[in-house]
Each structure stands twice: as C-alpha cells, then as structure tokens.
C-alpha cells in the first residue's frame, strides 16, 4: 500500500490524537469574501476545508449549493481563476477541491492536477467519476501529489465498498443518505450504517457528508465515523449574508459539539 500523502497524514494524526474531524464545505468564488471565509473556518476549528469548483450542472448538489454555484459563475468565477486565487492565498489547513469530471476532462487531466497542486490543493473529490474509469485520473493526481477521495453510498455492495476503500486516499467519503446534498431535520439512519460498514474494513479516515446539518447530527455521526463534512447548512448561511464571522460561528458550534465543550 502506498505511503499516505499530506492530507491523509494530517487527518490520521488528528484522528489518532482523539480529534473528530470537521470538514466544512463552501463554494469557491461565491462572493468577494470567500477567501476570508476560508481563514475564518480554519480559525474556528476546521481540520480541512472542501472548496467546490462551481459548475453549471452539479449533479450531486441540491438547491442551496446549486444557487451558490450559480452566484459564483455569475461573478465570472472559473476553475482557473479560483485556483489562481487559492495559489496566492496561504491557508493554515488542507484544502480539498470538489469538482466534476467533465471540467477535468475538457481541460486536461495532467493540466488540472498540476494547477491544483500549484494552488496548494491536497485532495480532490470527483463524485461522477466511477471506479471503472478512475485509473487515468488516479495516475495524474498521484503524479501531482494529490489525494483522490472516493465516495461510498448506502447502496454500495460490500465487494465494491472494499475496492473503493482500497483506492481512496486522504479519507473515504461516506455518503450519509441517498439523494442530493441538502439540510435535513433528522439524520438518516443510513449515515451511521454506511460509516460502520466502511470502518469495519478500512483504516483510512472516514468522514460522512450529505445530510449532516447541525451539531447534534454531527455528534451522532461521529459515534461511528471519524468525522463529518457539512456543506449546505453552511452555504445557506453565507447565501443569507452571514459573512465570514457568521460562518465561523456556525463551524465553531460544530467544533465545540464534536469536542464536547459546548
């Protein structure tokens, strides 16, 4: 098995020292202060930050993140401009880029991997890239020092789950419920179930995303998982004008709950 890269080593160290992992998501370029928001989230206790590259047809994203992507596109945000801004911005925690394979394929795998590495990105999530078509990107990403985080859904069969875990780097993304991203009043039972299935066969850090919306749900998920990814609940607050300070307050409430200090 290959040596863990920067992202995975960082998350393993945090996990092995008793920390539950917190990975907030925001859409890159959605407003003028998005880089300030990244700093605020890091200061509030994020272990890593997922940055979405805006796309016109985000198949896994619900209404809130779709709206944020549209806002970013209307501001003229492109993958190149977003990564250029990141390259000029020093962040204290690892950045994970989330994008769709169409953008990568059109721009060129090696080119995109190189641009991401130059921007300081340490990991990449590509939800529409199946395992069977993964090899070419895996080669480009590995060559650039990028970890590719693969997703396991509640419907993933055990044999396929094991294959995904074997090739996922950085962490394994446990999809908490079937469907698109979005806030939920109640945590789906599938969130803990899929996390448990992964942790039973895999030592790579496991983070649950999609459907984790508040501190209580984050704590419940982390009874089984190593960490959580929280996107729609945070992005909604930013769309409503919370700004970096409001975003940090929300992420700080998640951090306190996970640490048992609230």
N, C-alpha and C positions, 0 to 999 in steps of 0.2 A: 504494500500500500504506500502511496506517495506521502511525503512529508507534508503536514498541514501548512497552508500558506498563512499570510499575515492576518487575514480576517479570522480564520478558524482558530489560529493560535491565540488570538486576542479573546475570542469568545470562550474557548476552552479554559483559559486562565481565569476569566471572570466566573464561569460556572464552577470550576473546581475549587474556587475560593468561597463558594457558598452564595454567589450572587445569582439571582434570577435575571435573565437577560431581557432587556427592554429595547425594542427596535421600532421607533416611530417612523411613519411614512409621511412625506409631503411631495407634492408635485413640483418639480423644478421649474422655475421661471413663472410661477403663477401670479406673483406680484413683485413689486420693486424691492421688497424687504426679505425675499426668500432666503438669501444667504445669511442675513441677520437672524432669521428664524432658526436656521441650522445651528448657529452658535448658541442660541438660547436653549435649544433642545439638548445639546451636548451638556451645557451647564446645568440643566435640570435633571440630568441623570441618565440620558440615553447611552446605551452601550455601543450602539451603531445606529446609523440613520439610513433609511431607504429613501432614495430620491427617484421619483418617477419621471421618465422622459416623456413629455406629452406626445400623444398620438391621436389621430382623428378617429380611430376605430378601436378603442381599448376593450377587447372582448371580455376580459375578466372583471372589469371595473363597473361598479354601479353608478347611479346618477350623480352622487357627490363628487367622486373623482373624475367622472366624465366632465362635469362642469368646470372643475379646476384645470383639466387638460385644455378645454376649450378656451378658458381665460388665458392660459399660458400661450396657446397658439395665436390668439388674437393680439397678444403683446409682441408677437414676432419671434417667440422662442423656437429655436431649432435644436436638434441634438448637438450640432457643432457649437452654437452659442452657449448652450447650457454647460457643456463640458469645458468650454473655454473659460466661463466664469468660475467653475469649480477649480480649474487649474490655477487660477490666480488667487484662490482663497484657501487659507490654511485652516483645517478643521481638526479638532482635538480627538475625534473618534472616527472609526472607519465609516466610509460611505459605500453603500450598496446601490447600484443602479438597477432600476426596473424598467424593462423595455420590451418591445415585441420584435419577433424575428424578422418581420418584413422590413423594418428600418435597418436592421443589421445587414440583412442580405443585400439590400439595394445599395448600401454604402460600401460594402465590402467587409468581410469578417476580420481580416487582419488589420485593416484601417480602423475599424471601430474599436477593436480590442486595444490597439495602440493608443488611440485617442483617450479611451477610458483610463488606461494606465497612466498616461501623462497628466490626466486630471486628478489623479490621486484616488480613483475608484479602486476598491479592493475586491468587490464581489458583484455578481450580475444575476438578476432573476429574469428569465425569459419564459413566461407562462405558456406560450403557444409553441414551444419547441419540444417535440416529443423525443423520448429516449432513442427511438429508432433513427432519428435524423440528427443526433446530438454530436456525432464524432468530429465533424469539420469545425464546429464552433468550439468544442472542447479543446481541440488542438490549438486553435488561435488564442483562446482565452488562457490556457496554461502557458503558452509561449510568452504571453504578456504579463504573467504573474497574477491573473485574475481567477478568483474562485467562482464557479458557477453553481448557484443554489438551485436544486431541483425540488419540485413540488410533489407531495403525496396527498391524494384526495381520499375522502372517506370510502370511495368506491374502488380504490386501487387494490387489486388482488395481492395476496401475500407474496407470491413469487416476484411480481413486478415491483412491489414495495422494496423487497430486498435488493433488487437490481438498481433501483433508484438511489437507495441509501448508499450503496457501494460506490456510486459515481458522483454523488453530491459532495460539494466542497463548501467550506465556510460554515454552513449549517444546513439542516433539512427543513424545508418549509412545509409544515403540516397545515393543510387546508381545513379550516375548522368546520366548514359546512359546505354542502353543495350549493352552487349558485355564484352570483357576482358579489363583489365587495359591497359593504353597507353596514350601517349600525343595526344592532339587534337588541330588543328589550330583554331577551333571555338568551343565555349561552346555549348553543346547540349541544346535545349530548354527544354528537359526533366529534366535537372538538377534543374532549378528553380521550375518547375512544381511539381516534386516529393517532394522537400523540402516544398513547400507550402501546399501540401496535408498532410504532417506529422505535421507541426507546427499548422495546424488547429485543430488537435485532441490531441496534445501531448505537455506537458510542459518540457519533458526531452530534454536536448540539442540535436540539430540536426546538424550533420556535413555531408557535401556532398563530396564524393570521386568518383574516376573513371572519367577521362576526364577533370579534373581541372589541367591546365598545366602552368599557368603563373599568374602574379599579377593581370592583368586586369580581367581574368576569376575568380580569387578568390574573387575579389571585387564584381563582378556581382552576383556570387552565394550567397554571404553574404548579398545581398539586401533582401533575403528571409530567408536563413539559418542562424544558429548560428555560423557556422564555416566550415572549409574545411580540407580535407585530400589530401595531394599532395605526390604522390609516384614516378611514372615513370619519371617525369621530373627531380626529384632529383636523383634518382638512375642512370639515364643515365649520369648525370654529374659525378657521382662517378665512373662509369664504364670507363668514358673517362679520368679519372685521376685528377678530380678537388680536391680531398682530403677534409679533414675537413674544411679547410679555404674556398674553393670554395663552398662547401655545405652550409656553414654558410652564405656566401654572397647571395646565392640564397634564402635561407629561410628568411634572413634579408630583402630582397626585397619584399617578400610576406608579412612579418610583417609590413613593412612601408606602403605598399599599403592598407592593411586592417585597419591600424591606421590612414590613411590619412595624413601621414607625409613625403611621398616621393615627 
